[in-house]
Amino acid sequence: MEYSSIFHDMNKRYCYALEKGKFLFRIRTKRNDMNKVILHYQDKYIPVQYLDTRKQIEMKKIASDSYSDYFEAVILIDVICLRYFFELTDLSGSTVYYGNYEFYEHEITNRDCMFDCPQNLREEEQFLIPEWAKNKIAYQIFPSRFASSKQVEAEIWYKKPIHHRDNLQGDLQGIIHHLPYIKDLGIDIIYLTPIFTSDSTHKYDTIDYYQIDPSFGTNDDLHELVQKAHAMGMKIILDAVFNHTSPKFFAFEDIQKNQESSVYRNWYFIEEFPLKKGSHTEKPNYKSFSYYGGMPKLNLRNPDTANYFIQVACYWLQQYQIDGWRLDVADEISHVFWKKFRRAIKEINPNALIIGEIWHYAGDFLEGDEWDSVMNYPFYFSVRDFVAEGSITATKFLENLGFVRGNLHQKVYPVLWNLIDSHDTPRFLHICGEEKEKLKLAAALQLLMPGIPMIYYGDEYGMTGGPDPDCRRGMVWDADYQDRTMHHWYQSLIQVRKKFPCITEGTIVNTKAVDETGVILLTRQLSDQKITIIFHSKESEIELSEYAGQTDLITGNPFNGILKAYETIVINSSNL
């Protein structure tokens, strides 16, 4: 038994309330080391000699990564404070007891040697994620390139490659016009990249946070978009760029004008005066996003600055009824600010959704007092490496996801925004060398694995494009540019996801990777229904005779027992 690999902590990731009287406990051990893990628990204030008051439950292995297994148990109890410890038995039959960060050879009877969990404290710290967000499908729109209410010539709209300054005249009325299309696709949430006043196409350098950029329309156009989307049962998420601004933002303009005498000098991180914007070979003399002088970084430690941007976020919630915010460069802003931000947002609308942008593990921001979810870039990297590049095995793919599942709050994992590309990455079809069967497999992983799929506009029609800005081409609205077969595949995946709740709500009862054939099997169970999803990541065909004759729920056709290259099937395995 590897003692040094055993870890538990009395914190928000390893011991927390799911709801009143319902608690989750987690422990981490070395991969493939344990045969059984049991949680022992009791009321802290009942003397330990009354052993009949002590209870126990066998913990379930819920995830594994490359080095660790993660075990969880959920208990129902109503006491002031819990005392608990773990009984761990390895594959050799050796047993050890773990309590209060120490190991013991015999069962723990001294309460001071147990872990401690104040129930009332944990219940006050519940992670409350909007119920409406569960099992939904999101759709990301880059407004300047999605649709225009004006007549734009095809050679302009379908230009490739496309450049940063190419003006396709996309606008909010264009999006409004295509709301029926988005709804028909099966989308529940529309996420718009920035739409506030800016000189750039991407709008991540905001000049005025209270005005829609004139090229996109008016504030009234946004109000119309939100109202019509809501009438169709869809939510609207906007992009919050609070890490940096445009140099033309009023506060930075004042600093440029008045230099060290500016009343806004503490709104940014100014190293010295006079200001120097920098160049390709010289950094600006103020902090900025990626050393780019055109995006000066905000000092949100300054109370006036923080309050201003929190009020911006509250304004659009209150006045325009948007449904939440996606937070740009969110990991470069302090926890202190995000805690204040969440309190203000949730006070206005407890059901507002807060999604952070972070390209790596985000556990520190997902403990119930900052964000609700994140754009799941670890998922993106794993799908890219597994499907497009073939640089990792099926086992490694599951291990990567297992790390996320084993380390995040249980409520977060089902609402992570799973993406296979975005406005910041090359299109997935481009990454995989225009092999459309690989895109179909990636889409299946995105739509059928746990999480909220975030489809980047046009993927459903097989859009391609290289790195930013070429990944932001005009949406393919003309039939000559559309891959209708790909669109049908996306619709079929969305329909099967929505038709069978077991796919999104079922308990994961089995995951299996077969590296030789590149196959991943995922089985979920909800009540008496069991569904198995099989993903195949290699070119060669393989035989799966045990599922032959079963109906593939995606196509509605009987499975012939042969899994083709990059194929995905969904089987009702309740009776298998």
C-alpha positions in Angstrom: 0.0 0.0 0.0 1.4 3.4 -1.0 0.7 5.6 2.0 2.2 8.7 0.4 -0.5 8.6 -2.4 -3.4 8.6 0.0 -5.0 12.0 0.3 -8.0 13.5 1.9 -8.6 17.1 3.1 -11.5 18.7 5.0 -12.0 21.2 2.2 -14.6 22.1 -0.5 -13.4 19.4 -2.9 -13.1 16.4 -0.6 -15.8 17.0 2.0 -18.9 19.1 1.3 -22.7 19.3 1.4 -24.6 18.5 -1.8 -27.8 19.8 -0.1 -29.2 20.0 3.4 -28.5 16.7 5.2 -26.7 15.2 2.2 -22.9 15.1 2.2 -20.2 13.9 -0.2 -16.8 12.6 0.9 -13.8 11.9 -1.4 -10.4 10.3 -1.0 -7.6 9.8 -3.5 -5.3 6.8 -3.6 -2.6 5.3 -5.8 -3.9 4.0 -9.1 -4.9 0.3 -8.9 -3.8 0.0 -5.3 -7.1 -0.5 -3.4 -9.5 -3.3 -3.3 -12.0 -1.6 -0.9 -12.4 1.8 0.8 -14.9 2.2 3.6 -16.0 5.5 5.2 -16.8 5.3 8.9 -18.7 8.2 10.4 -20.6 9.2 13.5 -22.0 12.2 15.5 -19.2 14.1 17.0 -21.0 14.7 20.2 -22.1 11.1 21.0 -19.4 9.3 23.0 -17.4 6.8 21.0 -18.2 3.9 23.2 -21.7 3.9 21.8 -20.5 2.1 18.7 -24.1 1.3 17.6 -24.3 5.0 16.6 -21.4 4.7 14.2 -22.2 4.0 10.6 -20.2 2.9 7.6 -20.5 2.9 3.8 -18.4 1.4 1.1 -17.0 4.1 -1.2 -17.2 3.8 -5.0 -14.3 4.5 -7.4 -15.6 7.3 -9.6 -12.6 8.3 -11.6 -9.0 7.4 -12.3 -6.2 9.4 -13.9 -2.6 8.4 -14.8 -1.5 8.0 -11.2 -4.5 8.1 -8.9 -7.9 6.6 -8.2 -10.7 8.7 -6.7 -13.3 7.2 -4.3 -16.5 8.9 -3.3 -19.4 8.2 -0.9 -22.6 10.2 -0.3 -24.3 10.0 3.0 -27.6 11.3 4.5 -27.2 12.6 8.0 -28.5 15.4 10.2 -26.1 16.3 13.1 -24.3 19.3 14.3 -20.9 18.0 13.5 -19.4 14.8 12.0 -16.4 12.8 12.9 -15.2 10.3 10.3 -12.2 8.1 9.1 -11.4 5.8 6.3 -10.7 2.0 6.2 -8.5 1.2 3.2 -7.8 -2.4 2.1 -5.3 -2.9 -0.7 -5.1 -5.7 -3.3 -2.9 -7.8 -1.1 -5.5 -7.7 1.7 -3.5 -5.3 4.0 -5.8 -2.9 5.8 -5.0 0.5 7.3 -7.2 3.2 8.9 -6.8 6.9 8.1 -8.0 9.7 10.3 -7.0 13.3 11.0 -4.0 13.0 8.6 -2.5 10.0 10.3 -2.4 6.2 9.6 -3.4 3.6 12.2 -3.1 -0.2 12.3 -6.3 -0.7 14.2 -9.8 0.7 13.9 -9.9 4.3 15.2 -11.9 4.7 18.5 -10.4 8.0 19.7 -12.5 10.8 18.3 -9.5 13.1 18.3 -7.9 10.9 15.7 -10.8 11.3 13.3 -11.5 13.9 10.7 -14.0 16.6 11.6 -16.8 18.1 9.5 -19.1 20.8 10.9 -22.4 20.1 9.1 -23.9 23.6 9.5 -20.8 25.2 8.1 -20.7 22.9 5.0 -24.5 23.5 4.4 -23.9 27.2 4.3 -21.2 26.7 1.7 -23.3 24.7 -0.8 -22.4 25.1 -4.4 -25.6 26.3 -6.1 -25.5 26.0 -9.9 -28.6 27.1 -11.9 -30.8 24.1 -12.4 -31.7 25.3 -15.9 -28.1 24.9 -17.1 -28.0 21.1 -16.6 -28.0 18.9 -19.7 -28.2 21.9 -22.1 -26.3 22.6 -25.4 -24.5 25.9 -26.0 -23.7 27.5 -29.3 -20.9 30.1 -29.7 -21.3 33.0 -32.1 -18.7 35.4 -33.3 -21.1 38.2 -34.2 -19.2 40.0 -36.9 -19.0 36.8 -38.9 -22.2 34.9 -38.2 -25.0 36.7 -40.1 -25.7 40.1 -41.5 -29.0 41.9 -41.9 -27.4 43.7 -44.9 -26.8 42.3 -48.3 -23.1 41.2 -48.4 -21.5 39.9 -51.6 -20.6 36.2 -51.5 -16.9 36.9 -52.4 -16.7 39.1 -49.3 -18.7 36.8 -47.0 -16.9 33.6 -48.0 -13.4 35.0 -48.2 -10.7 32.6 -47.2 -8.3 32.9 -45.5 -9.8 35.7 -43.6 -8.0 38.5 -41.8 -8.5 40.5 -38.6 -9.8 43.6 -40.2 -12.1 42.0 -42.8 -15.5 43.5 -42.4 -18.3 41.1 -43.1 -20.9 43.3 -41.5 -22.4 40.7 -39.1 -24.8 42.1 -36.6 -27.4 41.4 -34.0 -30.3 41.6 -36.4 -28.6 38.9 -38.5 -28.5 36.7 -35.4 -32.2 37.5 -34.6 -33.1 36.5 -38.2 -31.5 33.1 -37.7 -32.8 32.3 -34.2 -35.3 29.7 -35.7 -32.3 27.9 -37.3 -30.4 27.8 -34.0 -33.5 26.6 -32.1 -34.2 23.9 -34.8 -30.6 22.7 -34.4 -31.4 21.9 -30.8 -29.5 24.7 -29.0 -30.5 25.9 -25.5 -27.8 28.6 -24.8 -26.4 31.2 -27.2 -23.0 32.6 -26.2 -21.9 35.8 -28.0 -18.3 36.9 -28.0 -18.0 40.7 -27.1 -20.6 43.0 -28.6 -19.7 46.3 -26.8 -18.2 49.4 -28.5 -14.7 48.7 -29.9 -12.5 49.5 -32.8 -11.6 45.9 -33.5 -13.4 43.0 -35.2 -13.1 40.8 -32.2 -14.2 43.5 -29.7 -12.0 42.2 -26.9 -10.7 45.8 -26.5 -13.7 47.5 -25.1 -14.2 51.3 -25.4 -17.7 51.6 -23.9 -19.1 48.9 -21.7 -22.6 50.4 -21.8 -23.2 50.6 -25.5 -23.5 47.9 -28.2 -21.0 48.5 -31.0 -22.7 50.5 -33.8 -21.6 47.9 -36.3 -23.6 45.3 -34.5 -26.7 47.5 -33.9 -28.2 49.2 -30.9 -28.9 48.4 -27.3 -32.5 47.9 -28.4 -31.4 45.2 -30.8 -29.8 43.3 -27.9 -33.1 43.7 -26.0 -35.0 42.3 -29.0 -32.5 39.4 -29.3 -32.8 38.4 -25.7 -36.6 38.6 -25.7 -37.0 36.6 -28.8 -34.5 34.0 -27.7 -36.3 33.7 -24.4 -39.6 33.3 -26.2 -38.1 30.3 -28.0 -36.7 28.8 -24.8 -33.1 29.8 -25.3 -30.7 31.7 -23.0 -28.2 34.4 -23.9 -24.7 34.6 -22.4 -22.5 37.6 -23.0 -18.7 38.0 -22.9 -17.3 40.0 -20.0 -13.9 41.5 -20.8 -12.8 42.8 -17.4 -9.1 41.9 -17.5 -8.2 44.8 -19.8 -9.8 47.6 -21.9 -9.1 49.5 -25.1 -6.7 52.5 -24.7 -9.7 54.6 -25.7 -11.7 53.5 -22.6 -12.4 56.7 -20.7 -10.2 56.0 -17.7 -7.1 55.1 -19.8 -7.7 58.1 -22.1 -7.7 60.3 -19.0 -4.4 58.8 -17.9 -2.9 59.4 -21.4 -4.0 63.0 -21.2 -3.2 63.8 -17.6 -0.4 61.3 -16.9 0.5 61.0 -13.2 -2.1 63.7 -12.4 -5.0 61.5 -13.6 -7.6 60.5 -11.0 -7.7 57.1 -12.8 -4.0 56.3 -12.5 -4.7 53.5 -10.0 -7.2 51.9 -12.4 -4.3 50.3 -14.2 -0.8 49.0 -13.4 1.3 52.0 -14.5 5.0 51.4 -14.1 6.2 54.9 -14.9 5.2 58.1 -16.7 5.0 59.2 -19.4 3.1 56.3 -20.8 4.8 54.3 -23.6 2.6 52.0 -25.6 5.5 49.8 -26.7 6.0 48.1 -30.0 6.8 44.7 -31.5 10.3 44.9 -29.9 9.5 46.8 -26.7 7.0 46.2 -23.9 4.7 49.0 -22.8 5.5 50.5 -19.5 2.2 49.4 -18.1 0.8 46.0 -17.6 -1.3 44.7 -20.5 -2.8 41.6 -21.9 0.1 39.6 -23.4 2.4 42.6 -23.4 0.1 44.2 -26.1 -0.1 47.9 -25.4 -3.5 48.1 -27.1 -5.1 46.1 -24.2 -4.0 47.8 -20.9 -4.7 45.6 -17.9 -7.1 46.8 -15.3 -6.2 47.0 -11.6 -9.2 45.3 -10.0 -7.6 45.5 -6.6 -8.6 49.1 -6.7 -12.1 49.2 -5.1 -13.3 51.9 -7.5 -12.3 49.9 -10.5 -13.8 46.7 -9.2 -17.1 48.4 -8.4 -17.3 49.9 -11.8 -17.0 46.6 -13.6 -19.3 44.8 -11.2 -21.9 47.5 -11.9 -21.4 46.9 -15.6 -22.2 43.2 -15.2 -25.2 44.0 -13.0 -26.5 46.6 -15.5 -26.9 44.1 -18.4 -28.6 41.5 -16.1 -31.1 44.0 -14.7 -31.8 46.1 -17.8 -31.6 43.5 -20.6 -32.3 40.2 -18.7 -29.3 38.4 -20.1 -28.8 35.0 -18.5 -25.1 35.1 -17.5 -21.6 36.0 -18.3 -18.6 34.2 -19.9 -15.5 35.7 -18.3 -12.5 36.5 -20.5 -9.0 35.8 -19.3 -10.6 35.0 -16.0 -7.7 33.2 -14.4 -5.6 36.4 -14.6 -8.1 38.2 -12.3 -8.0 37.7 -8.5 -10.2 35.4 -6.5 -11.1 38.4 -4.3 -12.7 40.1 -7.3 -14.6 37.1 -8.5 -16.0 36.4 -5.1 -17.4 40.0 -5.0 -18.6 39.6 -8.6 -20.5 36.4 -7.8 -22.2 37.8 -4.8 -23.4 40.8 -6.8 -24.6 38.8 -9.8 -26.4 36.2 -7.7 -28.1 38.8 -5.6 -29.7 40.2 -8.8 -30.4 36.8 -10.4 -29.5 33.6 -8.5 -30.1 31.8 -11.8 -27.5 33.7 -13.8 -24.8 31.5 -15.1 -21.1 32.4 -14.7 -18.6 30.6 -16.9 -14.8 31.3 -16.7 -12.3 31.1 -19.5 -9.3 29.2 -18.3 -7.1 26.9 -20.4 -6.0 24.5 -17.7 -7.3 23.0 -14.4 -9.7 25.4 -12.8 -10.5 23.8 -9.4 -9.5 26.9 -7.3 -12.3 28.9 -9.0 -14.9 26.2 -8.8 -15.7 25.8 -5.1 -19.1 27.5 -5.1 -18.1 31.1 -4.3 -16.8 32.3 -7.7 -17.8 30.7 -11.1 -20.4 28.1 -11.9 -18.4 26.4 -14.7 -15.6 26.9 -17.2 -14.8 26.5 -20.8 -13.4 23.0 -20.6 -10.1 23.3 -22.5 -8.6 20.2 -20.9 -11.4 18.4 -22.8 -10.5 20.3 -26.0 -6.8 19.3 -25.7 -7.7 15.7 -25.0 -10.0 15.4 -28.0 -7.5 17.1 -30.2 -4.7 14.8 -29.1 -6.8 11.6 -29.2 -8.8 12.2 -32.4 -7.1 14.8 -34.6 -3.5 14.0 -33.9 -3.6 10.5 -32.6 -0.9 11.3 -30.1 -2.6 9.8 -27.0 -4.2 6.5 -26.4 -7.8 5.8 -25.5 -6.6 5.0 -21.9 -4.8 8.4 -21.7 -7.9 10.2 -23.0 -10.0 8.7 -20.2 -7.3 9.4 -17.6 -7.2 13.1 -18.7 -11.0 13.3 -18.1 -10.6 11.3 -14.9 -8.3 13.9 -13.4 -10.9 16.6 -14.0 -13.7 14.4 -12.6 -11.7 13.3 -9.6 -10.6 16.8 -8.6 -13.7 19.1 -9.3 -16.8 19.5 -7.2 -19.3 16.8 -8.2 -21.9 19.4 -9.3 -19.5 21.1 -11.7 -18.5 18.1 -13.9 -21.9 17.8 -15.7 -21.9 21.5 -16.5 -18.4 22.0 -17.9 -18.5 23.6 -21.3 -17.0 21.0 -23.6 -15.5 22.4 -26.8 -13.6 21.0 -29.7 -12.7 24.4 -31.1 -13.5 28.1 -30.6 -12.7 31.6 -31.8 -9.2 31.2 -30.2 -8.3 27.8 -31.8 -8.0 26.5 -35.3 -11.2 24.8 -36.5 -11.2 21.1 -35.6 -11.6 20.1 -39.2 -8.4 22.0 -40.0 -6.5 20.3 -37.2 -7.4 16.9 -38.4 -6.4 17.5 -42.0 -9.9 18.0 -43.3 -10.9 14.4 -42.4 -14.6 14.7 -41.8 -15.0 11.4 -40.2 -12.7 12.6 -37.4 -14.8 15.7 -37.0 -17.8 13.5 -36.7 -16.1 11.4 -33.9 -15.0 14.6 -32.1 -18.6 15.9 -32.3 -19.9 12.6 -30.8 -17.4 12.9 -27.9 -18.5 16.5 -27.4 -22.2 15.8 -27.4 -22.3 12.4 -25.7 -19.7 12.7 -22.9 -20.6 14.3 -19.6 -20.8 18.1 -19.8 -22.4 20.9 -21.7 -21.4 20.8 -25.4 -20.4 24.2 -26.7 -20.7 24.1 -30.5 -18.7 26.7 -32.4 -20.9 28.2 -35.1 -20.5 26.4 -38.4 -19.0 23.2 -37.1 -22.3 21.6 -37.8 -21.8 22.4 -41.5 -18.2 21.2 -41.5 -16.6 24.7 -41.5 -12.8 24.8 -41.5 -10.1 27.4 -41.0 -6.7 27.8 -39.6 -5.5 29.6 -36.4 -7.0 32.9 -35.4 -8.2 34.9 -37.3 -8.9 32.2 -40.0 -11.1 30.2 -37.6 -13.5 33.2 -37.7 -14.8 32.9 -41.3 -18.3 33.8 -42.4 -21.0 31.3 -41.5 -22.0 29.1 -44.4 -25.5 30.1 -45.1 -25.6 29.1 -48.8 -26.2 25.5 -49.7 -23.1 25.4 -52.0 -20.9 25.9 -49.0 -22.7 23.5 -46.6 -22.0 19.9 -45.7 -25.5 18.7 -45.2 -24.3 15.2 -44.2 -22.4 16.8 -41.3 -25.4 18.9 -40.3 -27.6 15.8 -40.2 -25.0 14.0 -38.0 -25.0 16.9 -35.6 -28.8 17.0 -35.5 -28.9 13.2 -34.9 -26.4 13.4 -32.0 -28.4 16.3 -30.4 -31.7 14.4 -30.9 -30.4 11.2 -29.3 -28.9 13.2 -26.4 -32.2 14.9 -25.7 -34.4 11.9 -26.3 -32.6 9.6 -23.8 -32.0 11.3 -20.4 -29.8 8.3 -19.4 -27.1 9.8 -21.7 -26.9 13.0 -19.6 -28.3 12.1 -16.2 -27.4 8.5 -15.8 -24.8 7.3 -13.4 -21.5 6.3 -15.1 -21.4 2.6 -14.3 -18.5 1.6 -16.6 -15.8 3.2 -18.7 -13.4 1.0 -20.7 -10.5 1.8 -23.1 -9.1 -0.7 -25.6 -5.9 0.9 -26.8 -5.2 -1.7 -29.5 -8.4 -0.9 -31.3 -8.7 2.7 -30.2 -12.1 2.1 -28.7 -13.8 3.8 -25.7 -16.9 2.4 -24.1 -19.0 4.5 -21.7 -22.0 3.0 -20.0 -24.6 5.0 -18.0 -27.6 3.9 -16.1 -30.7 5.7 -15.1 -33.3 3.7 -13.2 -33.8 0.5 -15.2 -32.4 1.9 -18.4 -28.7 1.3 -19.4 -27.1 2.9 -22.4 -23.6 2.1 -23.8 -21.8 4.5 -26.1 -18.9 3.2 -28.2 -16.4 5.5 -29.8 -13.9 4.2 -32.3 -10.8 6.4 -33.0 -8.9 4.4 -35.7 -9.1 3.8 -39.4 -9.4 0.0 -39.3 -12.8 -1.7 -38.9 -13.3 -3.9 -35.8 -15.7 -6.5 -34.8 -18.1 -6.0 -31.9 -20.3 -9.1 -32.1 -21.7 -8.8 -28.6 -23.7 -5.8 -29.8 -24.7 -7.2 -33.3 -28.4 -6.8 -34.0 -28.9 -4.1 -31.4 -30.4 -0.8 -32.6 -28.0 2.1 -33.0 -30.0 4.9 -31.3 -28.2 7.5 -33.4 -29.2 6.1 -36.8 -32.2 4.0 -35.8 -30.7 1.1 -37.8 -29.5 -2.4 -36.5 -25.8 -2.5 -35.7 -24.2 -5.2 -37.9 -21.4 -6.0 -35.5 -18.7 -4.1 -37.5 -17.5 -0.8 -36.1 -16.2 1.3 -39.0 -13.4 3.8 -38.9 -14.0 6.7 -36.5 -17.6 5.5 -36.0 -19.8 6.1 -32.9 -22.8 4.0 -31.9 -25.2 4.3 -29.0 -26.8 1.1 -27.8 -29.6 0.4 -25.3 -27.8 -2.2 -23.2 -30.4 -2.6 -20.5 -30.9 -6.3 -21.4 -27.3 -7.2 -22.3 
